[in-house]
Amino acid sequence: MRIEMTCPTCGSHEISKNGTTRRGKQNYKCRDCNRQFVEDPQWKPKDKNTQALVNLLLLEKIPLAGIARATGVSDSWLQDYVNACYEAVPKTAEVVPKVKSKLKGV
């Protein structure tokens, strides 16, 4: 059975049905690259505009709950995004030890 779809990875039209997902959606499999996918995924990546808005709101020191409400993203996505942003920040602090000397007048 041929389905007129294209693979999101390689663009091939060699697609076959491959069961259903846990949520009951039809699962497909590309015969060329073996990628599994659904036609209309429930979870989609956030667009660049939403990420840019979140970045601006983070700089304003607005609480995460307020940012999630204002942008319409979930709390868990926002927390994961913030954690990934902070992990990407280079840690370049240099600590210079003090010179040890004896106390005077004792």
C-alpha atoms as one frame of an Amber mdcrd trajectory, in Angstrom:
protein
   0.000   0.000   0.000   1.481   3.342  -1.060   0.760   6.405   0.979   1.383
   9.812  -0.579   3.572  11.185   2.182   7.179  12.216   2.375   9.670  11.248
   5.028  10.617  14.252   7.210  14.267  13.134   7.231  15.129  12.006   3.706
  12.103  13.168   1.657  11.424   9.698   0.287   7.940   8.617  -0.794   8.572
   4.964   0.141   6.405   5.005   3.272   4.574   2.119   4.930   2.207   1.938
   7.875   3.858   0.763  11.077   1.218   0.239  13.755  -0.073   2.929  16.081
   1.441   5.059  18.803   0.483   4.908  22.480  -1.914   7.761  21.868  -3.678
   5.941  19.020  -2.205   7.826  16.058  -1.111   6.001  12.916   2.642   5.395
  12.891   4.575   5.332   9.593   8.017   4.061   8.658  10.279   5.171   5.828
  11.603   2.225   3.834  14.743   4.100   2.792  16.063   5.542   6.088  13.951
   3.459   8.559  12.718   6.561  10.405   9.417   6.211  12.246   7.055   9.181
  12.388   3.407  10.225  12.630   1.670  12.413  10.068   0.536  15.166  12.431
   2.642  14.964  15.625   1.084  16.053  18.893   4.356  17.459  20.255   6.045
  19.968  17.987   9.245  21.933  18.634   8.781  25.529  19.744   9.332  28.086
  17.008  12.206  30.577  17.075   9.910  33.512  17.935   8.689  31.791  21.100
  12.241  30.946  22.141  13.347  34.545  21.502  10.463  35.857  23.624  11.339
  33.427  26.423  14.964  34.600  26.284  13.891  38.242  26.599  11.576  37.487
  29.505  14.318  35.519  31.281  16.572  38.578  31.067  13.848  40.648  32.756
  13.940  38.285  35.760  10.254  37.419  35.496   9.306  34.242  37.429   9.156
  31.057  35.373   5.445  30.579  36.112   4.727  34.034  34.671   6.812  33.342
  31.564   4.983  30.039  31.024   1.592  31.766  31.293   2.565  34.668  29.017
   4.086  32.540  26.260   1.780  29.516  26.453   4.539  26.955  27.012   4.422
  24.229  29.625   6.257  24.545  32.936   8.303  21.408  32.296   9.393  22.580
  28.814  10.405  25.946  30.208  12.407  24.404  33.059  14.208  22.056  30.654
  14.923  24.983  28.309  16.329  27.122  31.127  18.486  24.238  32.378  19.870
  23.688  28.869  20.608  27.418  28.507  22.486  27.541  31.798  24.459  24.399
  30.955  25.614  26.064  27.722  27.086  29.053  29.587  30.872  28.644  29.825
  32.209  28.527  33.339  35.375  30.625  33.190  35.803  31.920  36.712  39.413
  31.980  37.856  40.192  31.793  41.542  43.469  33.320  42.650  44.595  32.009
  46.031  45.660  34.511  48.677  49.264  34.686  49.716  49.613  33.135  53.146
  51.624  35.128  55.657  52.112  35.096  59.378  50.055  37.377  61.572  51.963
  40.390  62.845  51.890  41.425  66.494  50.989  38.062  67.923
